[in-house]
Amino acid sequence: MRPPASGATILDMRFFAAICAVILLCGFGQAQEKAAPPSELKSVTVPAAIDHNRVVIIAEVPLPDGSTHRVHAWVDNGNPDLYLSRRLATVLGLAVSCNDHECSSPPPREITVGGMAIPLADIKEAKIPLKPVSAAAVLASGMGAEINLPSSILRHYDVLIDFPGHKFSIGMPGTIHFRGPSGKVQINAENGLIQVPSQIEKKKFNLALDVGSSISFLSEEMFDQLAAAHADWPHMTGAVGSANMWGMDEEPKWKLMRLDRLQYGPLFLTNAAVVALPKTVIDFFEKRVGMPTAGLLGSNGLQNYRVGLDYAHSTVYFEIGNTFTFPDFDVIGLVLRPEDDGRYTILGTADFEGKPSVLSGPDGVQPGDHLVAVNGVPVGGSTMGQVWSMLGGTPGQERKLTLERDGKEFNVAAQVQHFLGELPDEKDSKKKKK
C-alpha cells in the first residue's frame, strides 16, 4: 500500500489533474478536418481524461464532404441513448427537429476512435439537449463532451476502462485480453445495460455498472434501512464533491452514506459512498433494464481499477491498478449548478458536524450566489471536474472564494472539510464498546 500523500502533494495532484483535464478537453478539442482513412483496426487504446470521475476521450465523426471532425466523446455505458450537442449536429449537416423538451436528428454514420471506425447503424435517432446558442457546443453544462458512446453501441465490442492509467480501449469481441477477478453479469440484449449480482449484509440484489455516473446510488428504501441499523456509518446531507452530479435543484437535499462493505460481483469494496435514490427513479431504471435493481455502482468506486466489459460472454473484470484512497469528499462544502452561460451558481452548502461548513448569511454564502473564482482562479467555462479539483485539498486548508451577488463581487474564506469520513477501524470500535 502506498503511503498517504502529504497535504501539499494531494493539493498538487488535484491541480495537476485539473490542468491535465484542461489540456485534453480543450487543447486537443479544436475542430480539425482531414481525410478519413479506411479503418481495418480490430482494437485500439486511446488516452482518456477522468473528469469528475467521467471518462472522456477524443473521437472523430464524418462530415458530408468525406473529411472528419474531432470531438470529445463521453463513455457512458449506463445510458442506451445516443446524445449529440446541437452544434455538432449542425456541423455534421444533420436535420434537427425539436419539441418543447428536446431535439433530435438522424445519427452520424459512424464514430472513429483511435482510427477504428465504430458504426452507428443500430441507432435510430440521436437526442439533442434543448439549449441556447451559447451552450450549443456541449451535451450538458459542466461537461466538455459533444457526443456520448452509449451502451447500445458498446455492447457490440470488448471494452476496457483503465481508470489509473487514464486509458480507454475498445475492440472487436475477443481482441482485448482482460485480467483480474471476473464475474458473470446480466446484460440487457437490446440496450447493453449491465446488472451485477451484489450483496450487502447477506442480502442479495442487483446493482448496475455505470462508469458514466460520477457517484453511486442505492434505493432510498435500502439506504434508510442501513442508516437506521448503522448509525456509526458516516452520513451527511448535501451533494458535495463527486456527488454533485449536474446541479439539480434537489441535490442540496441528497442523502449520502459510506457503506461498510459491498460485495459487487467478484469485488469486495469498503467505504463505498452512495446516494439515496427515490423509488420513482429506481422504477425507471428497472423498466429500462428489464429486471429488478437496487441502484448502481458509479465510477467513484472504480478509480483504482481497470474495468473490463466482455459483453459477448456477459462477464466483467476488475484488475486492481492502484491502492490510493481518493479523497472525493475532502472539499469545500458547496453544492453547485453549472449554468448554460458557463457560470456556476451556488445551490446551497453542506453542514459539517452539525454546523455550516461555509460561512453563510449576508457576509457569507447564500443560495443564488455565483462562484466566480477559487484562490483567484476563474471558474467560468470550466468543467465540474476542474471546479471540484480547485475546491478540493487537505482538510483544514483555506480557500478564498470570490462570489458575485446582485452584480457585486466579494470574497469569503472557507476551509476544506473531511466530509463523509471513513468508517471507524474495527479494532477502534471494539475498544469503544469496552
Secondary structure, DSSP 4 states (H G I P E B T S, - for coil): -PPPPPHHHHHHHHHHHHHHHHIIIIIT-S----B------SEEEEE-EEETTEEEEEEEEE-TTSBEEEEEEEEETT--S-BB-HHHHHHTT---EE-SSEEEEPPPSEEEETTEEEE-TT-S-EEEE---GGGTTSSSTT---SEEEEHHHHTTSEEEEETTTTEEEEESTT-S---S-EEE-EE-TTT--EEEEEEETTEEEEEEEETT-SSEEEEHHHHHHHHHH-TTS-EEES--GGG--S--TTGGG-EEEEEEEEEETTEEEEEEEEEEE-HHHHHHHHHHHTS---EEEEGGG-TTEEEEEEGGGTEEEEEE-------TTEE--EEEEE-TTS-EEEEEE-EETTEESS-BSTTSB-TT-EEEEETTEE-TT--HHHHHHHHB-STT-EEEEEEEETTEEEEEEEE-EETTPPPPPHHHHHHHH-
